[in-house]
Amino acid sequence: MDTTFGVLCLIPPIVAIVLALVTKQTVFSLFVAVWLGSTMINGYNPLVGFVKIISDYVMPSLSGNASLIVLVTLSGGMIAMLRKTGAANAFATRVTKIINTAKKGQIVTCLSAFIFCYTEPCLMLGTIMRPVTDTVRVSRAKLSYILDSMGCNLAALSPISSYGPFITGLIAAELAAAGISGNEWGIWLEMLPFNLYGIFAMITVLIVAAFSLNFGPMYKEERRARETGKLLADGVEPLVPEVKEELPKGYNLTLWNFIIPIVCLFASLFATIFWSGDIVNNGLVGSFRNANITLAICIAFMGGGVGAGIVGVATKLFSVTKAFGTFLDGMAELISVPFILVAAWSLGDIVDQMGTSEFLIHIVENYLTPGMVPALIFLFGALISFATGSSWGVWSIMMPIAFPMAVAFDISIPYVVASVIGGGLFGDQCSPISDTTVLSSTGASCNHIVHVMTQLPYGITVGVCAFIGFVFGGLSGQYVVSIAVTGVLVVIALFALTQLTKMRYPEKVH
């Protein structure tokens, strides 16, 4: 079985992306790409390739990521309970008296993400804020963009998320391999301001929200939402089918319908974090670092569902058995999401087995010059992460390459580490096969392809500006100044692209 494919290793991810854009069918596109890759790996035999999809890719993906599948389906159960009890409507009715414009809705959603800095907030934040953004006519495309931008990028900057310990673990391994005495957390801390993509991706979404900088496909999405109230275009289906619930006539809907489930959600969340992270022995920060965050979120979704169930039963909205049935029905509503995730993970295994990362890295090593090391590490990390949909995989591959280069060429180690992290984050946010992208589409109840296509111009804009920033920093040695260079370029690009869009479409988006 040949696993050395050269440039042919790029075919499966390219097919997946092109098919998704043409057919608008995410699962179909991913499945075809996985079948194609499996066929190539198994001697170009399509029958064997088809059989191997299940045995070599789907089953291992399920066994290795079962906890995330459970998390996603449990979120559907809690969402259904909040919908059944009118919690979302109660929250939206009260909050939109203050958050009464699209601009306020977007800014509050961005800032609220920091409450969830211990994990990627895509599902939780989307569940809580979607009723509000819907009321003030923020398009689902914009909401999913906000969730995605404030997802992996924020988590990678947080010491109490799973990202921080993973990154420092990679740094520690390279310090030991190079025989350098140093503290991995110190390098991580020094790296943070140079994570040009992660930082400016978050700053960009705040600027976009504050100044209504809508360009590319996002402009049409936002214009339609403001003018007609249609949050998705006619004929475009969200990733998860939406179900409307009507409360019984005369039912007294109060803010408690929202408060009780949310209190139960957060109480369950932090109780599980402190328990699984052993707060007694590890302290507050240590408990976040050592906690099973996925387990905590699963328990939180169940706790929120129980809280909503208590409200519904206490107000005679439904019985205990009906509450349980509603939760199960909600889990079933999200059945398409696990299929997409499994297909995406399978494609990730395919491109890994075909040597896609090694092929791109070989190009990097052959064309590097010392001053271009940070920029090219970022560029190829971005390409690999976009093709594989994985930031952690890119970091694991690129760190052992980039770290020795930084030492050999006497380049700032935190600066090169930052280029590795930023490159991985680009694909994690922008790739259509990234689980973060899928979860953002789910949390916003947006069509997945619409989310990818409307977000990509913003991601590419920040990515190009970060690349130029790394070029400046690498060639000049003025690492701190490269932050300012990137910031200036981002601002200029955002306003320029918005003005070009307005010239093409003179209608205003408020």
N, C-alpha and C positions, 0 to 999 in steps of 0.2 A: 504493500500500500504506500503510494508516494505521498509524502507530506511536504515536499519542496516544490512550490508552485510559482515562485517568482512574482512577476506582475499579475499573474492570473489570480493571486490571492485576493486581489481587490474586487473581483467580479461579484461575489455574493453580497457584500455590503452595498456596492453600487446598485445592483439589481434591486435590493430591498428599498433603497431610497427612491430610485426612479419609479418603480412600480407603485410605491406609496403615493408619490406625487401625481401619477397619472390616474390610478384607479381610485384613490381616496380610501382604499381598503387596507387597513393596517395589518390585520391578522393574515389576510391572503398574501400580501406582499412579503411579510416575514416568513411565512411558510414556504413560499416559492424559493426564496433566497436560501433558507435552511436546506430544502430538498436539493437545490442546485449544489450547494457546498458539500453536502453529504455525498452526493453523486460523484463529485470531483475527487473527494477523499477516498472513496471506495472504488477506485479503478474506473471511474466514469460509467459505472453501472447504475442506471436509474432505479432499478428494482431493489437492488441491495441498498442503495442510498435511501430509498423510501423506508425500508424496514429499519435501517439504522437510526432514522430520525427519532424513533421511540426509544430504542434500547440504549443508544449512545448519547443522546442529547436531551430529550424530554424528561426521561426518568431521572438522570443525574441532576438536571436543573430543578426538578421538583424536590428531590431529597435534600439538595443543598440550600434551597431557598424557601422551604416550607413555612418558616415563621413569617416571612413577608406576605406569602399567599394568605395565611390566616389573618394577618393584620389588615390586609385590604378588604377581605370579605367581612370581617368584624366591623370595619368602618361603615360598610353598607348597612349593617344592622342598626347601628346607632343613628345614622342619617335617617333611616326609615322611621325610627322611634321619634326623633325630633320633628319630623314632618307630620307624623300621625297626631302628635300632641299639640301641634301648632307652635312649637318652641321657636322655630325660625321666624315665623310671622310676628310673634310677640316681640322678639329681639329687634327685628327690622322696623316694626312700627314705632318702638320707643327710640331706638338709636337714630333713625333717619330724621327725627326732629332736630338733631344736632348735626349729624352727618347727612346733610341735605343736598349735597352736590356731588357730581361724579369725581371732581378733584379731591374733595375731602374723603370720599370713599376709598379712592386709590391710595392716598397718603396714609390714612389710618391702617389700611390693610398692610402696607409696606412696613410701617412702624410696629404693628402688632406681631410681626414675624419674630422680633427680638425676644418675645415671651417664650418662644419655642427654640431658643438657641442651643438646646441640648440635643436637637435632632433636626431632620429636614421637616419643615412645617407644612408641606404641600397639602396633605389630607386634612389635618386638623384645622389649619387656618382657613382652607377653602370651605370646609363644612360650616364654620362659624360665621365667616364674612360674606359668603355668597348671597344670602338673603338681603344683606345690606347693599352690596354692589348691584344686585339685580334691581332693587328699588330705585336707585339713583342712576340707572341705565348705563352701567359700565359693562362693556361687552365681555362675553365669556373669554374671548381671545386675550383681552387685556388682563383679566383676572388670572388666567393661567400663566401669562407671562410674568406677572408679579410673583405668583407662588413659586415658579421655577427659578426666577432671579434671586429670590430670598430663601431658596432651599439649600442646595449643596454649597453655594458660595458662603452663606452665613455659617453653616455647620462646619465648614473647613476653617473658619476663623475663630471657632469657639473651642476653648480648652475642655469644656465639659460635655462635648459631643464625642461620638465614637471616632470621628475624623481626627481629632487632635492626637490621641494616643496612637492611632495607626500611623500617622505621619511621623511622629517622634520615634516610633519603633523603627521605621525605615532609616531615619537619620542616625539613630544609635548604632544600627548595624553597619552603616557606612563609616562612622567615626571609628568603630572597632577595626574594620577592615583596613582603614588607612593609617591606623596607629596614632590617631589624633586624640589628645585629651580635650574633652569638651563636654558640655551639657547639652543633650538633645533638645530639652525644653527651652534652653537659652537661644539656640539656633532657630527653633520654631518661632519664638517671640520676635527675634530680629527679622525673620522672614516675612512676618505679617504685612508690614507696610509696603513690601515689594511684590506682594501678590496682586499684580496690576489688574489681571482679569477679574479675580474674585471681588476686589474692592470696588472697582469701577463698574462692574455689572450691577452691584447693589446701588451705587450712587446714581447710575444711569436711570434705573427704574424709578428712583425718587424724583430725579429731574424731569423725567418724562411725565410723571404724575402731576408734579407741581406746575409745569408749564405747558401741559397738553401737547407734547411733542410727538405727534402721531404721524408716522410715515410708512411707506410700503403698504403691504396688505392690511396692516393694522389700522391705517387711516379709514379705509372703507368700513371695517368692522365697527370702529368707534362712531363714525358718522351715522351709520344705520341704527346703532343702538340708541344714540341721542335723539335722532329725529323720529324714529318709529317705535322705539321700545323693544325691537326685535334683537335679542342678545346673540342669536345665531341667524345666519341667512336662511331663507326658506329652502326646505329640502335638505338642509344640513343637520345631521343627527349628532347629539353629544355622544361621547365615548360610553357613558352610562345613561340608559333611557331614563327620562324624568317622569315621575308619577305625581300628579296633583292630588292633594287631599283636601276635602271639604269638611270643616267641622260642623257638628250638628247645630241646627238653628237654635239660637238662644244660649249657646255655650259661652260661659264667662272666661274668655282668654285673658290671662294676666302675664306679667313679666316673670312670675314664679315658674311658669311653664318652661321658661328658658333657664332661669337661674339654678334651679334644683339639679337638672341634668348636668349643667356645666360645672357646678360645684362638685358633684359626684365624679365627673370626668377628671378634674384636676386633683381631687383628693385621692382617687385611685392611682392616678399617674405618679404623683410624688411619693405616695406611700410605697408603691412598688419599687420606685427608683431608690428610695432610702433603704428599703429592705434588701433588695438584690445587690445594692452597692455597699451594704454593710456600713451605714453611716456611723455606727458606734465606734468602729475600729478605724475607719478610713476618713472620717470627717465629712463635712458638707461637700466640698469640691471633689474630694476623693470618691465619695459615693456616686457622683455623676459620672466620673471617669470609669468606675468599675461596674456600674449598673448594667443590667440587661435592658437597654432602652426599648428594643423591639417588644419584649415581654411587657414592659411598663405601658407602652402605647396600646397593646392588645387589651390589657386589663382596663386601661382608661376607657377605651371604646365600650367595653362591656359595662363598666361602671356608669358611663353616661347613658347607656341603654337602660340599665336598671333604674337610674334616677328618673328618666322619662317615663318608664313603666309605672313607677310609684305615683308620679303626677297623674298619669292617665287613669289608674285604678282609683286613686283617692278622689278624683273629680268625676268619677263614674263615666269616663269617656269610653273605657273598654274594660274587659275582664283580664285576669292574670293570664289565662290561656291565650286570649287574643293578643296580649302584649308579646308573649313568647312567639306566637305565629308571625306577628309583624316584624319582629327582629329577624327571624329566619327568612322571611320574604325579602327583606332588605339585603341580606347577605346574597340571596339568589340574584338580585338585580345587578350586582357587580360581577357576575360570572364571566363577562367578556374580558375584564381586566386581567385576571390570572392567565387567561389564554395568551394575551398580548405579552405579558411579562415572561411567561415560559418560552414563547417564540423568540423574544428578544434575547433572553439568556442563552437559548440554544444557538442563535446566530453568533453571539459572543464567543461561545465555545468553538464554533466552526472557524471563525476568523483567527482565533488563537491557535487552533490546530493546524491551520493552513499557513501559519507563520506570517500573518499580516504585519504584526508589530515588528518582528525581526527584519522584514523586508524594508519597512520605512526607516527603522533604526540604522540599517546598513547604509542607506542613502545619507542619513545624518552624519555618520562617522566619516564618510568619504569626502564630504564637502564642507566640513567645519573649519573655520579659522578662529583663533582665540577670541577676538573681539565679538564674533557673531555667535559664540556658544550660547549665551542666555536666550537670544532671540530665536535661534534655530531649535534649541531644546523646547522652547515654548511652542513654536510652530508645528513641529512634528509630534509633540505631545498632544496638541489640539487635533491634528489630523487623525492620530491613532485613536484618541478618545471618541472622536466623532464617528469613526468607523466601527468601534467596538461598543460604544455606549457605556464605557466604564472609566471612571476616574481612578479608582483604587488600583485597577489593573495597570493603567498607564504609570501611575506613581511607582508601583512595584517593579516595573520594567525599566523606567527611565532613571530612577534614582541611582541605581548602581552604575549607570553610564555617565550621568551628569556630575555626580559627586567627585569621582576621580578626575574628571576634566577640570572642575573648579580648582582642585588641588594642583594639578599639573600646570595649568595656565595661570595660576595665582589670581583667580577671580574670586570675588566675595562669595563664600559658601552660602550664606543666607539668600543672596541674590539669585544664585543658580537654583537653589532649592525652590525658591518662589516661582521661577520659570517653569519648573516641573509641575508644581501644584496648580498654577494657573492654566497650563496646557490641559491638564486632566479635567479641570472644572469646565472648560469650554465645551468639551464633548458631553460631559455629564449634564450640562444644562441644555445644549442645543441638539444633540443627536436624537433622531426619532426612535432609536432603539434603546435609549437610556431609561432605566426604571424611574428615575426622577422626572423625566419628561412625561412618562405615562401617568405617574401619580399626580402630576400637576394638571394634566388634562382631566383626570378623574376628580380631583378636588374642586376644580372649577366647573365641572360638568360641561366641558368643551369638546368639540370634535378634535380628535388627536392631530389630524393632518392640518387643520386650521391653526391649531396651537403652534405646531412646528413651523409652518410657513410664515405666520405673523411674528413669531419671536425671532426667527433667524436673522432678519436684517439688523435688529438691535444687537444680537450676539456677535454677528460678524463685525459690526461697527466697533464694538468694544474690543473684540479680538484683534482687529487691525491696528487700532490705537495702542493696545498693549504691546503688540509686536514691535511697532515703531519705538515705543518707550524702551523696550529691552534692547533694540538696536542702538539707541542713543546711549543707554547706560553701559552696555558692553563695550562700545567703541571708545567712549569718552572716559569711562571710569567714574562718572558723576552719577552714582546710583540714586541718590536722594533726588537729584534734579529730574531724573527720568520719571519720577512720580508726577511732578508738575507738568512735564511734557505730555504725558499720557492724559492727564486731566484736561489740559488746554485743548488737546486734539479731540477728546471725547465731546466736550462742550461745543466746539466749533462744528464738528460733524453732525451732532444732534440737531442743532439749529439750522444748519445748512440743508440737511436732508428734509427737515420739516418744511422749510421755505420752498424747496424744489417741489415737494408734494403739493403744497398749497397752490403753486403756480399751475400745476397740472390739474388739480381738482380745486377750484376756487371756493367750493362750499366749506364753511367753517365747522370745525368740531369744537364744541364748548366743553 
